[in-house]
Amino acid sequence: MASERITPRTLKGFRDYLPEAMIPRERLIESAKAVYRSFGFRPIDTPAMEYTEVLLGKGGGETDKQLYRFEDKGGRDVGLRFDLTVPLSRIVAQHAGQLERPYKRYHPGPVWRGENTQRGRYREFVQCDFDTIGTESVLADTETVLVIHELFRKLGFERFSIHLNHRKLLAGALESIGLSEHAADVLRALDKRAKIGDEAVAKEMAETAGATDAQSRAILELVSVQGSNDEVLAAARERVADSERGREGAELLAQVLSGMRAAGVAEECVVLDLSIARGLDYYTGTVFETVLDDLPGIGSVCSGGRYDDLASTYTKLRLPGVGASLGVDRLLAAMEELELLEARPSPADLFLPLFDAQRSADYLALATRLRRAGISVELYPDAKKLGAQLKHADRCGHRLALVVGESEWAAGTGQLKDLVAGTSEEVTLDGLEATLHARLSS
C-alpha cells in the first residue's frame, strides 16, 4: 500500500527564497561586506545554537520571550541565537587573548525570534552586523554611523535618515524625574512608541515602572521634541541640566554630529531623535535607527548602538563595543516595494545553447575559457531545438546568448543575441572575451 504524500508547506513566519529573491539578497550582502571591509572590519562566524544561559544573559524581557529554546539530544539547555551581538560578546570574551583590540568584525547570518510576523519581518531572518570591540572612543560611534551612511549610498538610496540618541541622555532625563531605578522598563516601553502610540506607552510605563501621570508626561514631552539637530540638542541639554549623566550623553551626541559634518554628511541624513531608545537592555550609549524616508512605515532597516557592559556577563575584562545590524530581509522587502531591485533571476552573464551534442567538448572548452576571463556562463545541458533553449534563457532572465552552430564553428564566429532588445550580431570567437566585456559594461 502506497504511503500518503505529505503536503509540501512552509512554517508560518518562515519563507523560501527562490532565485528571483535569493540573487538580490546575495548582492545586498556582498555590497554590505564590501563597505564593511573598506572600513577595516573583518569577518567571523558563530554557531546558530548557543547555551541558553549565554543567550539569556543580556537580551532583555521581550527577546527572552521570543527565544527558540529546547533541549538537545545531549540533554543540554540550548537556544537559537536571536541576534548576532550576544554571540559576538561571547566569542570576544572566550577568545580575548587571540583578538587584537580594538577588534572590528562583520558577520552576516540568520537569526530566529518567535514573534508575530509583519510586513518585511519573519521569524527567521538574516542580519548583517558590524561592530568595534575594545574602545570607548566616540570616534568609533561616529564611524559606525558613517558606515551606515556609506552603505545606504552604495545601495542606491537617496532619501534615508539615521536617527540618533544617547542612553545616558535618556538616563539623565529619567534621573531628573525620579525614574532612574526603572530605566530598563521605561526604555522598553519607549521603544514601542512608534507602534503603539503615547497613550499605550504611558500605560505600560505606569504598569511596569510605576510612573505617575506627571512622570509619563515629562518623558513623553522630551522624546517628542522636534526641530533642527542643534535645536533638539539645545532642548535636551536644558532638560538634563541637573544630571551629570544626561549632560555627558548630550555632549557625546554633539561630538557625533560634529564628526558627521566633518565627514561631509548632509544634515538631513542624520537626525537627532530623542524618541530612539532601543529596547534591548545591553545598550549603554549612542543608539541609532535608519529609516527610509520614502517608506517610513516599514520601520528601522539598520539599527544598533553602544554596549559597554555586554561582555561583562562572560568575563572580568572590560570589552566595550559599538555596532549596528543591517536587517537584510526587511530592507529587501522595502527595496522591492520601492522597485529598486533588478529583476534578474539568473546570475550568469551569458547563455550558451548546446546546438550540437557531438561537439559538447567544444562548448565546454569555450564556456571554460570565458569563465576564466571573468564572464559567467550557463551552458545548456541538452541539445534541444534552439527555440526551446532560447525560451529557457529568456525565462531565466539572461540578457545575452551566444549561438554557435556547425557553420559558426567552421567560420570561427557566433551569433550574439541580445534577448532584451531582440537584436543579433555576428562576433568572432577569437577575442570574444573583449567583445563580451564591452557589451556587459554598457
C-alpha positions as CSV (number, residue, x, y, z in Angstrom):
1,M,0.0,0.0,0.0
2,A,1.5,3.3,-1.0
3,S,2.1,5.8,1.8
4,E,0.2,9.1,1.7
5,R,2.0,12.0,0.2
6,I,3.0,14.8,2.6
7,T,1.7,18.2,1.6
8,P,4.7,20.5,1.0
9,R,4.3,23.7,3.1
10,T,6.3,26.3,4.9
11,L,6.1,27.1,8.6
12,K,4.2,30.3,9.4
13,G,6.7,33.1,9.9
14,F,9.3,31.4,7.6
15,R,9.8,31.7,3.9
16,D,11.6,30.0,0.9
17,Y,13.9,32.1,-1.2
18,L,13.7,31.2,-4.9
19,P,16.4,32.6,-7.3
20,E,14.4,35.8,-8.0
21,A,14.6,36.6,-4.3
22,M,17.9,35.0,-3.4
23,I,20.0,36.7,-6.1
24,P,19.2,40.3,-4.8
25,R,19.7,39.0,-1.3
26,E,23.2,37.8,-2.1
27,R,24.0,41.0,-3.9
28,L,22.8,43.1,-0.9
29,I,25.0,41.1,1.5
30,E,28.0,41.4,-0.8
31,S,27.5,45.2,-1.0
32,A,27.4,45.3,2.8
33,K,30.6,43.2,3.1
34,A,32.4,45.5,0.6
35,V,31.5,48.6,2.7
36,Y,32.5,46.9,6.0
37,R,35.8,45.8,4.6
38,S,36.5,49.3,3.3
39,F,36.5,50.5,6.9
40,G,38.7,47.6,8.1
41,F,36.1,45.3,9.5
42,R,37.0,41.5,9.4
43,P,34.7,38.5,9.1
44,I,33.7,36.0,11.8
45,D,31.0,33.3,12.2
46,T,29.4,31.7,15.2
47,P,27.1,28.7,15.7
48,A,23.4,29.0,15.2
49,M,22.8,27.4,18.6
50,E,24.2,28.6,22.0
51,Y,23.8,27.6,25.6
52,T,20.6,29.2,26.8
53,E,22.4,30.8,29.7
54,V,24.6,32.7,27.1
55,L,21.6,33.9,25.2
56,L,19.6,35.0,28.3
57,G,22.5,36.9,29.8
58,K,21.7,40.3,28.3
59,G,18.9,40.0,25.8
60,G,16.0,41.7,27.6
61,G,12.5,40.8,28.5
62,E,10.8,40.8,25.1
63,T,13.7,39.0,23.3
64,D,13.9,36.4,26.0
65,K,10.2,35.6,25.5
66,Q,10.8,35.2,21.7
67,L,13.8,32.8,22.1
68,Y,13.5,29.4,20.4
69,R,14.6,27.2,23.3
70,F,14.8,23.5,23.6
71,E,16.7,20.5,25.0
72,D,19.1,18.8,22.5
73,K,20.0,15.1,22.3
74,G,22.7,15.6,24.9
75,G,20.2,17.0,27.4
76,R,21.7,20.5,27.1
77,D,19.5,23.6,27.5
78,V,20.1,25.4,24.2
79,G,18.5,28.0,22.0
80,L,18.8,29.6,18.6
81,R,20.5,32.9,18.5
82,F,18.1,35.9,18.4
83,D,20.7,38.3,17.2
84,L,24.4,38.4,16.4
85,T,25.6,40.8,19.1
86,V,25.2,38.4,22.1
87,P,27.3,35.6,20.3
88,L,29.8,38.3,19.4
89,S,30.2,39.2,23.1
90,R,30.6,35.5,24.0
91,I,33.2,35.0,21.3
92,V,35.3,38.0,22.2
93,A,35.2,37.1,25.9
94,Q,36.2,33.5,25.1
95,H,39.0,34.4,22.6
96,A,40.0,37.7,24.1
97,G,43.7,36.7,24.2
98,Q,43.7,36.0,20.5
99,L,41.9,39.1,19.3
100,E,43.8,42.4,18.8
101,R,41.8,45.3,20.2
102,P,40.2,47.4,19.0
103,Y,38.7,44.5,17.2
104,K,36.5,45.2,14.2
105,R,34.3,42.5,12.8
106,Y,31.4,41.9,10.5
107,H,29.1,38.9,10.4
108,P,26.2,38.1,8.1
109,G,24.0,35.2,9.3
110,P,20.4,34.0,10.1
111,V,18.8,34.7,13.5
112,W,15.5,33.4,14.9
113,R,12.8,35.1,17.0
114,G,9.4,33.7,17.8
115,E,7.5,36.9,17.4
116,N,4.4,37.9,15.5
117,T,5.0,38.3,11.8
118,Q,4.5,41.6,10.0
119,R,5.5,43.3,6.7
120,G,9.1,42.6,6.0
121,R,9.7,40.7,9.2
122,Y,9.8,36.9,9.6
123,R,10.7,34.5,12.5
124,E,13.9,33.6,10.7
125,F,15.7,36.4,9.1
126,V,19.2,37.5,8.1
127,Q,21.2,40.2,9.9
128,C,24.5,41.6,8.6
129,D,26.3,43.1,11.6
130,F,29.5,45.1,12.1
131,D,31.0,46.0,15.4
132,T,34.1,47.6,17.0
133,I,35.1,46.0,20.3
134,G,37.7,47.3,22.8
135,T,37.3,51.1,22.7
136,E,35.1,53.7,24.3
137,S,36.1,56.4,21.9
138,V,33.2,58.5,20.5
139,L,35.1,58.2,17.2
140,A,34.1,54.6,17.0
141,D,30.4,55.6,17.4
142,T,30.8,58.3,14.7
143,E,32.5,55.8,12.3
144,T,29.6,53.3,12.9
145,V,27.1,56.0,11.7
146,L,29.4,56.7,8.7
147,V,29.4,53.0,7.7
148,I,25.6,53.0,7.7
149,H,25.6,56.2,5.6
150,E,28.1,54.8,3.1
151,L,26.2,51.5,2.9
152,F,22.9,53.1,2.0
153,R,24.5,55.4,-0.5
154,K,26.1,52.3,-2.1
155,L,22.8,50.5,-2.3
156,G,21.4,53.4,-4.3
157,F,19.2,55.1,-1.6
158,E,19.0,58.9,-1.9
159,R,16.4,59.5,0.8
160,F,17.2,58.0,4.1
161,S,17.9,59.2,7.6
162,I,19.9,57.9,10.5
163,H,18.2,58.7,13.8
164,L,20.5,59.2,16.8
165,N,20.0,59.3,20.6
166,H,22.1,58.5,23.6
167,R,21.1,56.2,26.5
168,K,22.9,58.5,29.0
169,L,20.8,61.4,27.9
170,L,17.7,59.4,28.5
171,A,19.0,58.1,31.8
172,G,19.7,61.6,32.9
173,A,16.1,62.6,32.0
174,L,14.7,59.7,34.0
175,E,17.0,60.6,36.9
176,S,15.7,64.1,36.9
177,I,12.1,62.9,37.3
178,G,12.8,60.1,39.7
179,L,12.5,57.1,37.4
180,S,16.2,56.0,37.2
181,E,15.6,52.8,39.1
182,H,13.1,51.7,36.5
183,A,15.1,52.8,33.4
184,A,15.0,49.4,31.7
185,D,11.2,49.2,31.9
186,V,10.7,52.8,30.7
187,L,13.1,52.4,27.8
188,R,11.4,49.2,26.7
189,A,8.1,51.0,26.7
190,L,9.5,54.0,24.8
191,D,11.0,51.6,22.1
192,K,7.4,50.6,21.2
193,R,6.2,54.2,20.9
194,A,6.1,54.3,17.1
195,K,4.0,51.1,17.0
196,I,1.6,51.7,19.9
197,G,1.4,55.4,20.5
198,D,1.9,57.7,23.5
199,E,-1.2,56.6,25.4
200,A,-0.2,53.0,25.4
201,V,3.4,53.8,26.3
202,A,2.2,55.8,29.3
203,K,0.0,52.9,30.3
204,E,2.9,50.5,30.1
205,M,5.3,52.8,32.0
206,A,2.7,53.0,34.8
207,E,2.3,49.2,34.9
208,T,5.9,48.2,34.7
209,A,7.8,51.2,36.2
210,G,5.1,52.7,38.4
211,A,5.3,56.0,36.5
212,T,2.9,58.7,37.6
213,D,0.9,60.8,35.0
214,A,3.3,63.7,35.6
215,Q,6.4,61.5,35.1
216,S,5.0,59.9,31.9
217,R,4.1,63.3,30.6
218,A,7.6,64.7,31.3
219,I,9.4,61.9,29.5
220,L,6.9,61.9,26.6
221,E,7.3,65.6,26.2
222,L,11.1,65.1,26.0
223,V,11.0,62.4,23.3
224,S,8.5,64.5,21.3
225,V,10.9,67.4,20.9
226,Q,11.5,68.3,17.2
227,G,13.4,70.8,15.1
228,S,16.9,71.0,13.7
229,N,19.7,68.9,15.3
230,D,21.0,72.0,17.1
231,E,17.6,72.9,18.3
232,V,16.8,69.4,19.6
233,L,20.2,69.2,21.3
234,A,19.7,72.6,23.0
235,A,16.3,71.4,24.3
236,A,17.8,68.2,25.5
237,R,20.6,69.9,27.3
238,E,18.1,72.1,29.1
239,R,16.0,69.1,30.2
240,V,19.0,67.2,31.7
241,A,21.0,70.2,33.0
242,D,20.8,68.9,36.6
243,S,22.1,65.4,35.7
244,E,25.8,64.7,35.1
245,R,25.0,61.6,33.1
246,G,22.5,63.5,31.0
247,R,25.0,66.3,30.3
248,E,27.6,63.7,29.3
249,G,25.1,62.0,26.9
250,A,24.3,65.3,25.3
251,E,28.0,66.2,24.8
252,L,28.7,62.8,23.2
253,L,25.8,63.3,20.8
254,A,27.2,66.7,19.9
255,Q,30.6,65.1,19.1
256,V,29.0,62.5,16.8
257,L,27.1,65.2,15.0
258,S,30.3,67.3,14.6
259,G,32.1,64.2,13.2
260,M,29.4,63.6,10.7
261,R,29.6,67.2,9.5
262,A,33.4,66.9,9.3
263,A,33.0,63.9,7.0
264,G,30.7,65.8,4.7
265,V,27.5,64.0,5.5
266,A,24.4,66.1,4.7
267,E,22.5,67.4,7.7
268,E,19.2,65.8,6.6
269,C,20.8,62.3,6.6
270,V,21.4,62.4,10.4
271,V,18.5,63.2,12.7
272,L,18.8,63.8,16.4
273,D,15.7,61.9,17.7
274,L,15.2,61.8,21.4
275,S,12.5,59.1,21.0
276,I,15.0,56.4,19.9
277,A,15.5,54.2,22.9
278,R,16.3,50.6,21.5
279,G,14.5,48.0,23.7
280,L,17.4,45.7,24.4
281,D,18.9,46.1,27.9
282,Y,22.5,45.9,26.8
283,Y,22.7,49.3,25.2
284,T,24.6,51.9,27.3
285,G,25.5,54.8,25.0
286,T,24.7,56.1,21.5
287,V,21.7,54.3,19.8
288,F,20.6,54.7,16.2
289,E,18.0,53.6,13.7
290,T,17.9,54.0,10.0
291,V,14.6,55.0,8.3
292,L,13.8,55.1,4.6
293,D,12.2,58.5,4.0
294,D,10.0,57.1,1.2
295,L,8.8,54.1,3.2
296,P,8.9,55.0,6.9
297,G,6.1,52.6,7.8
298,I,8.4,49.6,7.3
299,G,10.4,50.6,10.4
300,S,14.2,50.7,11.0
301,V,16.3,48.8,8.4
302,C,19.6,49.2,10.2
303,S,19.9,49.8,13.9
304,G,22.3,49.4,16.8
305,G,24.3,51.3,19.4
306,R,27.0,51.2,22.1
307,Y,27.1,48.4,24.7
308,D,30.0,49.0,27.1
309,D,29.0,46.3,29.6
310,L,27.7,43.4,27.4
311,A,30.8,41.2,27.7
312,S,30.9,41.6,31.5
313,T,28.4,38.7,31.6
314,Y,31.1,36.4,30.4
315,T,34.4,37.9,31.5
316,K,36.1,40.3,34.0
317,L,37.8,42.0,31.1
318,R,36.4,45.4,30.1
319,L,35.3,45.0,26.5
320,P,33.3,48.0,25.4
321,G,31.7,47.8,22.0
322,V,29.6,49.7,19.4
323,G,28.0,48.4,16.2
324,A,24.9,48.0,14.1
325,S,22.8,45.4,12.4
326,L,21.5,45.6,8.9
327,G,18.1,44.0,8.6
328,V,18.6,42.2,5.2
329,D,15.2,40.8,4.7
330,R,13.3,43.9,5.9
331,L,15.5,46.1,3.6
332,L,14.9,43.7,0.7
333,A,11.1,44.0,1.2
334,A,11.5,47.7,1.2
335,M,13.6,47.7,-2.0
336,E,11.1,45.5,-3.7
337,E,8.2,47.9,-2.7
338,L,10.2,50.8,-3.9
339,E,11.1,49.0,-7.2
340,L,14.8,49.2,-6.5
341,L,15.6,45.5,-7.2
342,E,16.9,44.4,-10.5
343,A,14.6,41.7,-11.9
344,R,17.2,39.2,-12.9
345,P,16.6,35.6,-11.9
346,S,19.9,34.3,-13.3
347,P,23.4,35.4,-12.2
348,A,25.1,34.3,-15.4
349,D,26.3,36.9,-17.9
350,L,25.9,34.7,-20.9
351,F,23.6,31.8,-22.0
352,L,25.3,29.3,-24.3
353,P,22.9,26.9,-26.1
354,L,24.1,23.4,-26.9
355,F,23.5,23.4,-30.7
356,D,25.2,20.1,-31.4
357,A,25.6,17.3,-28.8
358,Q,28.5,15.8,-30.8
359,R,30.5,19.0,-30.1
360,S,30.0,19.0,-26.4
361,A,33.7,19.2,-25.7
362,D,34.0,22.4,-27.8
363,Y,31.1,24.1,-25.9
364,L,32.7,23.1,-22.6
365,A,36.1,24.4,-23.7
366,L,34.5,27.7,-24.8
367,A,32.5,28.1,-21.6
368,T,35.6,27.4,-19.5
369,R,37.6,29.9,-21.5
370,L,35.0,32.7,-20.9
371,R,34.6,31.9,-17.2
372,R,38.4,32.2,-16.7
373,A,38.1,35.6,-18.3
374,G,35.6,36.6,-15.6
375,I,32.4,36.1,-17.7
376,S,29.8,33.8,-16.0
377,V,28.3,31.3,-18.5
378,E,25.3,29.0,-18.2
379,L,25.7,26.1,-20.7
380,Y,22.5,24.3,-21.5
381,P,22.9,20.5,-21.0
382,D,20.6,19.2,-23.7
383,A,20.7,19.6,-27.5
384,K,17.1,20.6,-27.8
385,K,15.7,22.8,-30.5
386,L,17.3,26.2,-30.4
387,G,13.9,28.0,-29.9
388,A,13.2,25.9,-26.8
389,Q,16.7,26.7,-25.4
390,L,16.4,30.4,-26.1
391,K,12.9,30.4,-24.5
392,H,14.5,28.9,-21.3
393,A,17.2,31.6,-21.4
394,D,14.5,34.3,-21.7
395,R,12.6,32.9,-18.7
396,C,15.7,32.8,-16.7
397,G,16.4,36.4,-17.3
398,H,19.5,36.1,-19.4
399,R,20.4,39.3,-21.3
400,L,22.9,37.7,-23.8
401,A,23.0,34.4,-25.6
402,L,25.7,33.1,-27.9
403,V,24.6,30.7,-30.7
404,V,27.4,28.7,-32.2
405,G,26.3,26.1,-34.8
406,E,28.2,23.9,-37.1
407,S,28.8,26.7,-39.7
408,E,29.8,29.1,-36.9
409,W,32.4,26.6,-35.6
410,A,33.8,26.3,-39.0
411,A,34.0,30.0,-39.6
412,G,35.2,30.8,-36.0
413,T,32.2,33.0,-35.4
414,G,29.0,33.1,-33.3
415,Q,25.7,34.9,-33.2
416,L,25.5,37.1,-30.1
417,K,21.8,37.7,-29.3
418,D,20.6,40.5,-27.1
419,L,17.5,38.8,-25.6
420,V,16.2,42.0,-24.1
421,A,16.5,44.2,-27.2
422,G,15.7,41.3,-29.6
423,T,18.8,42.0,-31.8
424,S,21.6,39.8,-33.1
425,E,25.1,40.4,-34.4
426,E,27.9,38.2,-35.7
427,V,31.0,38.1,-33.5
428,T,34.4,36.3,-33.8
429,L,35.2,33.6,-31.3
430,D,38.8,34.8,-31.3
431,G,38.9,37.8,-28.9
432,L,35.3,37.1,-27.8
433,E,36.2,38.0,-24.2
434,A,36.8,41.6,-25.0
435,T,33.6,41.9,-27.0
436,L,31.5,40.4,-24.2
437,H,33.2,42.6,-21.5
438,A,32.4,45.7,-23.6
439,R,28.7,44.6,-24.1
440,L,28.2,43.7,-20.4
441,S,29.7,47.1,-19.2
442,S,27.4,49.1,-21.5
